[in-house]
Amino acid sequence: MRSYTEEILMKIPGRLGRALRYNYYKSKFKTCGKNIDIWDNVVLYGSDCIEIGNCVAFGRNSVINGGGGLKLGSYILMGPCCFIWTVNHDYNVENMWNIRKEIKKPVIIEDNVWISANVKITPGVTVGTGTVLGMGSVVTKDVPPYCVVGGNPATILKRIKR
């Protein structure tokens, strides 16, 4: 549940808005590095379970659920409208109305990762160092370091030479 303060902060555009959001959230994250950009209309759930390195940008209109544990390395660029989810529901129940039990699976995104626009990352995924997640990718499995992935579900399209 977001606070009234968060509702207001998420709407403030530009450099001022990004500075205000950083100053507000840095004490709420489990750990937080420097040079963090949180663009407008970013929704952050479970911020107390999110660890962030240095130089991380959250693209506008993204939704991040860190309740199951989210570790973001350094130098991560996230495009707009991305979703990172660390919690799912146990659907092995008699009645879907009672699907309240949460299954938490941490997501780890290592250093130097570019997350293009409209990428979805599901619970339990690790994204390796130096990886590019192509626009609209749905990442359901671990991604090795230094590659480009794309599609639904995301598959390796190319290896990046180091």
Secondary structure, DSSP 8 states (H G I E B T S, - for coil): ---HHHHHHTT--HHHHHHHHHHHHTTTSSEE-SSEEE-TT-EEESGGGEEE-SSEEE-TT-EEE-TT-EEE-SSEEE-TT-EEE-EEE---SS-GGGTT-EEE--EEE-SSEEE-TT-EE-TT-EE-TT-EE-TT-EE-S-B-SSEEEETTTTEEEEE---
